[in-house]
Amino acid sequence: MKKYILLFILLFSALYLFSKSLFLWPPYITYNGKDLFLNFKTNGIIKGLSIHIIDKNLNEVYSIKLQENELYHMPINIDYVNENFEYIIKQNSKVIYKNTFNEFNPLKKDFTFVVYGDTRYYDKLHRMIVDKIIEEKPDFVINVGDMVENGENINYWTNFFNTIKGLNIPYFPIPGNHEKNSKYYYAAFILPEGGGFQNKQWYSFKYGNLNFILLDSIIINNSELFKQETIWLEQTLKNNKNYINIIIFHYPFWNNSIYAWRRDNKILEKKWRPIFEKYNVKLVFNGHVHAYERFELNGITYITTGGGGAPFDPGHKKILNPYTKKLHYGYLEYVLLKVKSGKITVITKAVGKSDNYKMNNVKSLDMVLDFFEIDK
């Protein structure tokens, strides 16, 4: 018996090491508002690759041979995406990667999703969050920006995609200041059509009765591009009054960080907050500040979730912003949202904590930092 166990371990290890050397960016999933895409980047040109979709009875229902490339974006029929189907990547007849699809159905009324961000470069700490997200089995994930330390350096992207390996649900990003509007960001992600560069610098998508609007807040506020984005924002909200609108962008309006450079973004607030209030936006998510903060003003809840693996901001001011409802500094965290029965339940969970804000002193924990509900 021990022989068989040892053989299994050796075979699994060999497959893992082979797939790790084959994939520069292991498979990850994106969504363009119509189709799902299976994406991966190989370590050079690899011949003989194919993708196979297998149903619950182990029958092959779809397969395609891939043209030789390095970065692949393969559309997947959404009907195949449920927990009874799996996808397999082969090189010739050899299986080099496989995983089971999570259910993804934009028409669902009840569902869960996760928002987090500022993952940057402490990859082991980021992976602690990813492991917990996988356990939650959400329908999709949104990252509020600063996914990597330097978006112009491909090595950071390679580390990022290896860190989210196995997440296996659609991943929706938005640029932070560390992405630097780089070519790798736009090459990596197939996204819904919106506006700006390649029509995906800002975009929106629907899931259930929620409409998600993801904006680029890094654009210079007095530029023509920013004016175009703001016009698009208001038109999108105007066209989706029957949906619950949730906004995501990187720079928050307010913060309580002790860092002198964490100034309130008054120009951005002046341009966008009146539009949010005019069209009854419910939730706004931001990053940039490496901590968790919740603010409320005029019926809108604003959440900063920047505890994804970037260096912690070392504490908050004594005199807090008057809109502050909750704050936690020094925690690795993510926000889980459950949409069900006319309510959105918001649960912020910590997976690690540093008592002195140092990243080499993060201790694992399982703790709820915040909990509240919003009537839809």
Secondary structure, 3 states (H helix, E strand, C coil): CHHHHHHHHHHHHHHHHHHHHHEEEEEEEEECCCCEEEEEEECCCCCCEEEEEECCCCCEEEEEECCCCCEEEEEECHHHCCCCCEEEEEECCEEEEEEECCCCCCCCCCEEEEEECCCCCCHHHHHHHHHHHHHHCCCEEEECCCCCCCCCCHHHHHHHHHHCCCCCCEEECCCCCCCCCCHHHHHHCCCCCCECHHHCCEEEEEECCEEEEECCCCCCCCCHHHHHHHHHHHHHHHHCCCCEEEEECCCCCCCCECCCCCCCCHHHHHHHHHHHHHCCCCEEEECCCCCEEEEEECCEEEEEECCCCCCCCCCECCCCCCCEEEEECCEEEEEEEEEECCEEEEEEEEEEECCCCCHHHCEEEEEEEEEEEEEC
